[in-house]
Amino acid sequence: MHSRAPLFTPVLIGGCAIILICFAIRSTFGVFQIPIAGEFGWLRAEFSLAIAIQNLAWGVGQPVFGAIAEKFGDRKAIILGAVLYAAGLVFSAYATTPGQHQLLEILVGFGIAGTGFGVILALVGRAASDEHRSMALGIVTAAGSAGQIVGPPLAEGLMAFMPWQTVFLVFAGMILAALFALPMLRAPKPARKTELEESMGEILGNTFRDPSFTLIFVGFFSCGYQLGFITAHFPAFVTELCGPITPGSMLHTIGITSTSALGAVSISLIGVANIAGTIYAGYLGKRFPKKYLLAGIYVGRTLAAAVFILVPITPLSVIVFSVVMGSLWLATVPLTSGLVGYIYGLRYMGTVYGIVFFSHQLGSFLGVWLGGWLYDIYGDYTAVWWVGVAVGALSAAVHLPVKESPLKDRMTCEITV
C-alpha cells in the first residue's frame, strides 16, 4: 500500500530554523536607524542608503548563491552565506562613518542571499513531494515571519542593556549558530530526467525568451519596494508621527508605553499576521491559479497602504495596518517561487528564482533609499507611500497575462504545431 509522503521532513524543519534566524536579524535594521544616526549625527538618507545597498547586494547575490548551491551543493552555499553575514555584522559594529556602513552592508546583503529564501526555498522545493510543495514553501516563508516577530523586540530589549555595537556582535554569533541545522539539509537531486539532461544555459535561455518570465520579474518589484520601505522606515515613521500612547489605554496596559516601542512591535505584528498569511497562501497555491492569487494580494496591499496614509495616524491605525499588511506581507513568496518552479522546472529553480528575486531587491533598494532621500527633502514619507501604491497596482495588473503552464510543455506544443 502506497503511503503519503510526509509534509514535515528534516529538510523542511532545518530550512525553517535557518530562515527564522536569518530573518529575525534582517528585520531589526530599521530599529537601529535612529540610535545609529543619532550617535553619529548622520542624515536619514545616509543610513537608509546603507540598508538600501544591503537589499541590492542581497538581490545581486541571490542568483549567484542559487548557482553556487546547484553547482557545489546547498550546504556549502549556506555556510558561505552565514560566514559573510556574520562578518558583515562584526565589522559594522566598529564602523563609524556612513561610507563604512554602506560598504559593509554589501557583505550583509550577500550573507542574507546565502542563508535566505533563494537557496532554502529551492532546497525545500526539490525535497518536497508534488502534493506538499506549495504548502512546504508557505511554511518556510512563514518561518521568516516568525523571525520577524522576535527580531525587532529582541533588538530593542538588548539595546536596553548594551550598546548597539554589542547587539551586532550577538547577532553575528546567532547567524553562525544557525549552521547547526545543516545536517538536516539533505535534499534529493531534482526532478525529471529531461531536466537533468538540460544545461543551465539552455534553461535560462528559454526562460528569458518567455514573456511570462518578464511579467513575473516586473511584478515582484513592488513586493520588494513595499517590504523594503516598511521594514527600514516604519519604526521611525511610527515613532515620529503616531499620536501618543495614552496612560491607561490597552497598549499602555500591556507595556507599550512609547511610540518607539510601538514602532518595533508593529514590525512584529506584521510577522505574526504573516505566519497565517503565508501558510494560507501556500495552501491556496495548490488549489487555485497562482497568478490570480498574486494579483489579489497586490490589490489588497495597494488598498491597505492607500487607506492607511489617508486616515489619521494613531496607535489603532498602526495596529490595524500592521495586521492587514502582515497577512499579505510575504504571501507573495511561496506563490512566486512556486510559480517559477512549476513553469521553469526544479532543476535550476534556485538560479531562476534568484533572478526574479533580483527584481524584488531592486524594488527594496528603491523603497529604502527613496524613503530616506525624500524624508530629508520634505520632512515626511508621504510621497514614498504613494509611489508604493502605484507600483502595487502595476504588479496586480502584470500578473494577469502570465501563462501558468510548464514552459517545456508549451515549447513542445509549439514545435508539434
C-alpha positions in Angstrom: 0.0 0.0 0.0 1.4 3.4 -1.0 1.9 5.8 1.9 1.6 9.5 1.5 4.8 11.5 1.7 5.2 13.4 4.9 4.9 17.2 4.9 7.4 17.9 7.8 10.7 16.4 6.6 14.1 17.1 8.1 14.9 19.4 5.2 11.8 21.5 5.9 12.5 21.7 9.6 16.2 22.6 9.1 15.3 25.1 6.4 12.8 26.8 8.7 15.4 27.1 11.5 17.9 28.8 9.3 15.3 31.1 7.7 13.9 32.1 11.1 17.3 33.2 12.5 18.3 34.9 9.2 15.1 37.0 9.1 15.0 37.7 12.8 18.2 39.6 12.4 17.5 41.0 9.0 14.2 42.5 10.3 15.9 44.6 13.0 17.8 47.1 10.9 15.0 49.6 11.0 15.2 49.6 14.8 18.8 50.7 14.6 18.2 53.6 12.4 17.5 56.3 15.0 20.2 55.2 17.5 23.0 54.9 14.9 22.0 58.1 13.0 21.6 59.9 16.3 25.0 58.8 17.7 27.0 59.9 14.7 24.8 62.8 13.6 24.0 61.3 10.2 21.3 62.4 7.8 18.4 59.9 7.5 19.4 59.3 3.9 22.9 58.1 4.8 21.7 55.3 7.0 18.9 54.5 4.5 21.4 54.2 1.7 23.4 51.6 3.8 20.2 49.5 4.1 19.3 50.0 0.5 22.8 48.8 -0.5 22.2 45.7 1.7 19.0 45.0 -0.2 20.6 45.5 -3.6 23.5 43.2 -2.7 21.0 40.6 -1.5 19.4 40.8 -4.9 22.6 40.6 -6.8 23.8 37.7 -4.6 20.6 35.7 -4.8 21.1 34.2 -8.3 24.9 33.8 -7.6 24.2 31.7 -4.4 21.5 29.8 -6.3 24.0 28.8 -8.9 26.6 28.0 -6.2 24.1 25.7 -4.5 23.3 24.0 -7.7 26.9 23.6 -8.7 28.7 22.8 -5.4 25.9 21.9 -3.0 23.3 23.7 -1.0 25.1 23.4 2.3 28.3 24.9 1.0 26.3 27.9 -0.2 24.6 28.3 3.1 28.0 28.1 5.0 29.5 30.7 2.8 26.4 32.9 3.3 26.5 32.6 7.1 30.2 33.5 7.2 29.6 36.6 5.1 26.6 37.6 7.1 28.4 37.3 10.4 31.5 39.1 9.1 29.4 42.0 7.9 27.7 42.4 11.3 31.0 42.2 13.2 32.7 44.8 11.0 29.6 47.0 11.1 29.9 47.1 14.9 33.2 49.0 14.5 32.2 51.3 11.6 31.9 55.0 12.4 31.2 56.6 9.0 28.3 56.3 6.6 30.7 55.1 3.9 32.0 52.3 6.1 28.5 51.1 6.9 27.4 51.3 3.3 30.3 49.2 2.2 29.9 46.6 4.9 26.2 46.2 4.1 27.4 44.5 0.9 28.7 41.7 3.0 25.5 41.5 5.0 23.4 41.5 1.8 25.4 38.6 0.3 25.1 36.8 3.6 21.3 37.1 3.5 21.3 35.8 -0.1 23.2 32.7 1.0 21.0 32.0 4.1 17.7 33.3 2.8 14.8 32.4 0.6 16.6 31.8 -2.7 18.7 28.9 -1.5 16.4 27.5 1.1 13.2 27.6 -0.9 14.8 25.8 -3.9 16.2 23.2 -1.5 12.8 22.6 0.2 11.1 22.7 -3.2 13.2 19.9 -4.5 12.8 17.8 -1.4 9.0 18.2 -1.1 6.6 16.0 -3.0 4.3 17.5 -5.7 1.4 17.1 -3.2 3.1 19.2 -0.5 5.4 21.6 -2.4 3.2 24.7 -2.3 2.4 24.2 1.4 6.0 23.5 2.3 7.1 26.7 0.6 4.5 28.6 2.5 5.7 27.1 5.8 9.3 28.1 5.1 8.2 31.6 4.3 6.2 31.7 7.5 9.3 30.8 9.4 10.8 34.1 8.1 7.8 35.8 9.5 8.3 34.1 12.9 11.8 35.6 12.8 10.3 39.0 12.2 8.2 38.6 15.3 11.1 38.1 17.6 13.8 40.1 15.9 12.8 43.8 16.5 11.7 43.3 20.1 14.9 41.3 20.8 17.0 44.2 19.4 15.1 46.7 21.4 15.5 44.6 24.6 19.2 44.0 24.1 19.8 47.7 23.5 18.3 48.4 26.8 21.3 46.6 28.4 24.1 47.0 25.9 25.2 49.4 23.1 24.0 48.7 19.6 27.6 47.6 18.6 27.4 44.7 21.1 24.0 43.7 19.7 25.5 43.4 16.3 28.2 41.0 17.7 25.4 39.0 19.4 23.6 38.7 16.2 26.7 37.6 14.4 27.0 34.7 16.8 23.4 33.8 16.2 23.9 33.5 12.5 26.8 31.1 13.0 24.8 29.1 15.5 22.2 28.5 12.8 24.7 26.3 11.0 23.9 23.5 13.5 20.8 22.8 11.3 23.0 21.8 8.3 22.9 18.1 8.9 19.2 18.1 8.3 19.5 19.7 4.9 19.9 16.7 2.6 17.7 17.1 -0.4 17.4 14.6 -3.3 18.6 15.6 -6.7 15.9 17.1 -8.8 13.4 16.1 -10.8 12.7 14.8 -14.2 15.2 13.1 -16.5 14.7 15.8 -19.1 15.6 18.5 -16.6 18.8 16.7 -15.6 19.8 16.5 -19.3 19.4 20.2 -19.9 22.2 22.6 -19.1 21.7 25.8 -17.1 22.4 27.8 -20.2 19.6 26.1 -22.1 17.1 26.5 -19.4 18.0 30.2 -18.8 17.9 30.9 -22.5 14.4 29.5 -22.8 13.3 31.2 -19.6 14.5 34.7 -20.7 12.7 34.4 -24.0 9.4 33.6 -22.3 7.2 36.8 -22.0 5.7 35.4 -18.7 9.1 35.5 -17.1 9.3 39.2 -17.8 5.9 39.8 -16.3 6.8 37.8 -13.1 10.1 39.7 -12.9 8.4 43.1 -13.2 5.6 42.1 -10.8 7.9 41.1 -8.0 9.4 44.7 -8.0 6.6 46.2 -5.9 6.8 43.5 -3.3 10.4 44.5 -2.6 9.6 48.2 -2.7 6.9 47.9 -0.1 8.7 45.4 2.2 12.0 47.3 2.0 10.4 50.7 2.8 8.3 49.5 5.6 11.0 47.3 7.3 13.5 50.1 7.2 11.3 53.2 7.8 8.1 52.1 9.5 9.5 52.1 13.1 10.9 55.7 12.6 7.6 56.7 10.9 5.5 55.5 13.8 7.9 57.0 16.4 7.7 60.4 14.8 4.1 60.7 13.5 1.9 58.5 15.6 -0.3 60.0 18.3 0.9 59.5 21.9 0.2 56.3 23.9 -2.4 57.3 26.4 -1.8 56.2 30.0 -4.4 53.6 31.0 -5.0 52.6 27.4 -4.9 48.9 26.3 -1.5 49.4 24.7 -0.1 51.1 27.8 -1.5 48.3 30.0 0.3 45.6 28.0 3.6 47.5 28.3 3.7 49.6 25.1 4.3 53.0 26.6 6.0 54.8 23.8 5.7 55.3 20.1 9.3 53.9 19.8 8.1 50.6 21.3 5.0 50.7 19.1 7.3 51.0 16.0 9.2 47.9 17.0 6.0 46.0 17.9 4.4 47.0 14.6 7.1 45.0 12.7 6.4 42.1 14.9 2.7 42.3 14.4 3.3 42.2 10.6 5.3 39.0 11.3 2.5 37.5 13.4 -0.2 38.1 10.8 2.1 36.9 8.0 2.6 33.5 9.5 -1.1 32.8 8.9 -1.0 34.7 5.6 1.9 32.8 4.0 0.7 29.3 5.2 -2.7 30.1 3.8 -1.2 31.3 0.5 0.7 28.1 0.3 -2.5 26.2 0.9 -4.4 28.1 -1.8 -1.5 27.9 -4.3 -2.1 24.1 -4.7 -5.8 24.7 -5.4 -6.1 27.9 -7.5 -4.0 29.6 -10.2 -1.1 31.3 -8.5 -1.2 34.3 -10.9 -4.7 35.3 -9.8 -3.8 34.8 -6.1 -0.7 37.1 -6.6 -2.8 39.8 -8.4 -5.3 39.7 -5.5 -2.5 40.1 -2.9 -1.1 43.1 -4.7 -4.6 44.7 -4.9 -5.0 44.1 -1.2 -1.6 45.7 -0.4 -2.4 48.7 -2.6 -5.7 49.4 -0.9 -4.3 48.9 2.6 -1.4 51.4 2.0 -3.7 54.0 0.4 -6.3 53.9 3.2 -3.6 54.0 5.9 -2.0 57.2 4.7 -5.3 58.9 4.1 -6.6 58.4 7.7 -5.1 60.0 10.8 -2.0 58.1 12.1 -3.0 56.8 15.5 -1.9 53.8 17.6 -5.0 52.0 16.5 -4.5 52.7 12.8 -0.9 51.5 13.1 -2.0 48.2 14.6 -4.8 47.6 12.1 -2.5 48.4 9.2 0.2 46.1 10.6 -2.2 43.2 10.8 -3.7 43.8 7.4 -0.4 44.3 5.6 1.1 41.4 7.6 -1.4 39.0 6.3 -0.3 39.9 2.8 3.4 40.6 3.6 5.3 37.5 2.3 2.3 35.7 0.9 3.8 36.5 -2.5 6.9 34.4 -1.8 5.6 30.9 -1.8 3.3 31.7 -4.7 6.1 33.4 -6.8 8.6 30.7 -6.0 6.0 28.0 -6.7 5.1 29.6 -10.0 8.8 29.7 -11.0 9.3 26.1 -10.1 6.1 25.0 -11.9 6.7 26.9 -15.1 10.5 26.6 -15.4 11.2 23.3 -13.5 13.0 22.4 -10.4 16.5 21.7 -11.7 17.7 25.3 -11.7 14.9 26.7 -9.6 17.4 28.4 -7.2 19.0 30.3 -10.1 15.8 31.2 -11.9 14.0 32.3 -8.7 17.2 34.2 -7.7 17.0 36.2 -10.9 13.3 37.0 -10.3 14.2 37.9 -6.7 16.7 40.4 -8.1 13.7 42.5 -9.2 12.3 42.2 -5.7 15.6 43.6 -4.3 15.7 46.4 -6.9 12.4 47.5 -5.6 13.6 47.1 -2.0 16.7 49.2 -2.7 14.5 52.0 -4.2 12.0 51.8 -1.3 14.6 52.1 1.4 16.8 54.7 -0.3 13.9 56.8 -1.6 12.4 56.8 1.8 15.4 58.4 3.4 16.1 60.8 0.5 12.5 62.2 0.2 12.3 62.4 4.0 15.3 64.6 4.1 13.8 66.8 1.4 10.2 67.0 2.5 10.4 66.0 6.2 7.9 63.2 5.8 7.2 59.9 4.0 4.0 60.8 2.1 5.4 60.7 -1.4 7.1 57.4 -0.8 3.9 55.8 0.3 2.1 56.9 -2.8 4.8 55.5 -5.1 4.2 52.2 -3.3 0.5 52.4 -4.0 1.2 53.0 -7.7 3.7 50.1 -8.1 1.4 47.8 -6.2 -1.4 48.5 -8.7 1.1 47.8 -11.5 2.1 44.4 -10.1 -1.5 43.4 -9.7 -2.1 44.1 -13.4 1.0 42.5 -14.9 0.4 39.1 -13.3 -2.9 38.6 -15.1 -1.4 37.7 -18.6 1.1 35.2 -17.2 0.8 31.8 -18.8 0.7 29.4 -15.9 1.8 26.2 -17.6 5.1 24.5 -17.8 7.3 26.2 -20.4 8.6 22.8 -21.5 5.0 21.7 -22.4 4.3 25.0 -24.2 7.5 24.7 -26.3 6.7 21.1 -27.2 3.2 22.1 -28.4 4.7 24.9 -30.5 7.2 22.5 -32.1 4.4 20.0 -32.8 2.2 22.6 -34.3 
